[in-house]
Amino acid sequence: MINHEYKCIFIHIHKTAGGAIWPAFNYNPHKDLHNLSIGGIHHTAEMTKEGYGEKIWNDYFKFTIVRSPWGKKVGSYEHTRRKYKTYKVNPTYSQENFSYWLENFKMPKPPCGDYHDMDQFDWLTINGKMAMDYIIRFEHFKEDWEEVVNILKIEEPNGLEWGGHHKNTYEHPEAYSFQQSGIPLDYSKYYTKESEDYVKKRWKKDIEYFGFKFMSDSYNEDKVKLLNKNT
């Protein structure tokens, strides 16, 4: 998403609740004439820089949202379960089915390719270097979004709108509890020790860079939020 009024670019990684910020920018991905011509709403930093050009890329405030891969995999799993006919997955929830899905599911979808498998670090870097000015923490969404609102001076209404993920669309609604006031985030019921370790090994790059820990809202504070201190 690009917004010329606020001179900002949003890199929308899938299953990080990026749609929650769209109303603040009056953004409709199906009607926005400024969308990249390569299609879709999910584009890497490298694609976006190439699409809009170096001058806009360098001049605009670039931000995104990242999420613990353990929680993110649950979000992606439930998305494909809801649309099991499209994605041809087993619609029945169980830890065993989730573990199988983790290791075997592929989502070949343009323009980025396999959304499910891609490290968030690779979405956000160009030539291995972090290209964002600000990274919102999914697990601290509200407080970080308020900071983005203040940085960009986004006019009201600028509150978060969570979209269509009703609590009944998750086997365990607390796995997406940022939408539900007073309910601690808990995605642990989806995991066995083996599947927990699989995510830790497979998405090691994200876990080490951002400082993610299983069932924790901790981050490496030097790698998130305001990265360009001069902005």
N, C-alpha and C positions, 0 to 999 in steps of 0.2 A: 504494500500500500504506500502511495506517495500522496502528500498533502502540500500543495503549494502555498496555501494561506499561512500555515504554521511552519513551512519549510522543514518538513520532517519526512523520514522514510521509516516504515515499519517492516521489519523482516518477520514474516509470520510462519513460525515453525508449527507444524501440525500438532494438535492435541495439547496445546499450551494455553487454551482459552483466549486466543487472539481476537476472536469475534466479539469479546466483551467490550473492546474499546472502539469498535466501529461507529456506534452512534455518536460518540463525542466528536468524530470527524465528519459526521453525516455521510458515511461511506457505505456504499452498496457495491459489492464486488461484481455484480452482474450489470451495473449501469455506469460505473465510473469510466469515463473516457480516458483517464490517465493511466489505467492499468497497462502493464507490460503486454506487448502484442504476442508474446510467447505463450500466453494463456495461463489459467489457474490463478490461485491466490498465494501459493507457497513458492517462493523463489529464494535462492541462496543470495548471500551478499554479493558474490562474484557475478551472478546473473543480473542482479539489480544494478550494480555499478555499470556493467556493460550496456544494459538496456537504457538507462537514463543519461549516461555520459559522465565523464569524470568531474566536470565542473559542478553539476547538481549534486553528485555524490559527495564531493568535498565540502560543499557549502551547506548542505542540509544536515539536520540532527537525525542520527540513525539510532533506532532503538529496537528492542525485541523482548521476548519473554522466554525464559528457560525453566525447565522443570526436572525434578529428580527422575532419572530413567526408570526407576522402579514404579513410580506413580504414572509416568508417561506411558509405559508399556500397558498398564491397566487401562488407561484411557483409550489407547489404540485398540486394545482387545475388545473392549465393550463397544466401541464404534463398529468394529467389524462383526461383532455378534448381532448388533441391531440390524445390520445390513447383510446378514449372512448369505442371502441369495446372490447378492452382487459379488461378495468377496469369496463365496464358496467355502465358508468355514462352518465348523460344528457349532450350532447355536446354543447348545446345552452347556451351562457353566459347570465346571469342576476344576479343582486344582490341577488334575491330570490333563484336562483339555487345554487349560491355560498354558501349562508347561510345554505341551506339544506345539501349541500355536506360537509360543515364544521362539522356538527353535526352527520352525518350518514355514511360518507364514511369510509371504512376500507380497508387496503392494507396488507392482510396476505401474507408475502413474506419472505422466508428464506434468511439468517440465523437469522435475527433480529426480525422477526415478523412484526408487524404493523408499518411500517416506518412513516406513516402519524401521528400516535397518540403519538409517543414516544418523551419525553422531551429530548432536546439536553444535558442537564445536566446528564441524565442517560446514554447517549452514552459515556461520557467522564470521568466518575467517577468509582472508584473501592472501594467497601465498603463505599460509600458515600463521598469519598475524591477525589478531582480533580486530575487526573492522567496525565495531559498534561504539557509540558514544555512551549508551546507557543500556543496561540489561535489567529488566524487571524479574524479580524472583517470584515464580508462580506461588510458592508457599507463603509469600509476603506480598501478595498482589495488591491489596488495597493501599498499603502504606507506600509502596513503590510507585503505584499509579498516581497517587497524589503528588509525588515529587515530579513526575513527568508533566503533570498538569501545570505545576508551578514553573517548571523550566520553560515550557512552551507557551505559557499563559493562555491555555485553552479556555475559551469562554464557556459559561454554563449554557445548557446542561452538559456536564462533563463526567458524570458518574459512570460507574461500571454497570453494564447490563449483561447478565450471564447467558442469555440465549436459551437454546432449546434443550439443554441437558437436565431434564427433570430427574429428581432423585430416584424414580422408579426405573430409570434406564440403566442403572448400575446394580449388579447383584448385591454389592455391599455399598450403599450410598455414601458411607463415610469415606470411601476412597476418593471422592470428589468433593470433600466437605468444605472447600473454600466457598462454596455457594450457600452453605447452610450455617447460619450463625450459631456459635457455641458448640459445634460438633468438631472435635479434634480430627485432623486428617489421619486416616488409618487404611492403608491398602494391604496390610500384612496378610489378611485372610486369603488373598489370591496366591500366596507364595508358599512353597516348600523350601527347605534349606537348599535343595539342589537348584531350584529355579531362581532363588535369590542370588546364589553364587554364579549362575549362568549370566544374569544381567550384570553382575559386578565385573565379570571377566569380559563379556562382549562389549559393553559400553564403558570400558575402563578409561578411555580418553576423556569422556565427559565427567566421569566420577572424579578423576584425579584433577582435572583442570578447574572444575567448579566447586569441588570440595563436598560433593554429595555423600550422604550416608543413609543407609536403609532406615526408614521410619524416623527421619529427622528433618528438620527444616533448616539445618545448618548449611552454610555456603562459605567458600573462600571469598571473603569480603573484598579482596583486592581484584577479583575477577568479575564482579557484578556491580550493579547500580551505576553510578556516574564514573565512567572510565576516562573520559576526556575532561580533565579537571579545569580546563580553560573555557568550557562551554557555559 
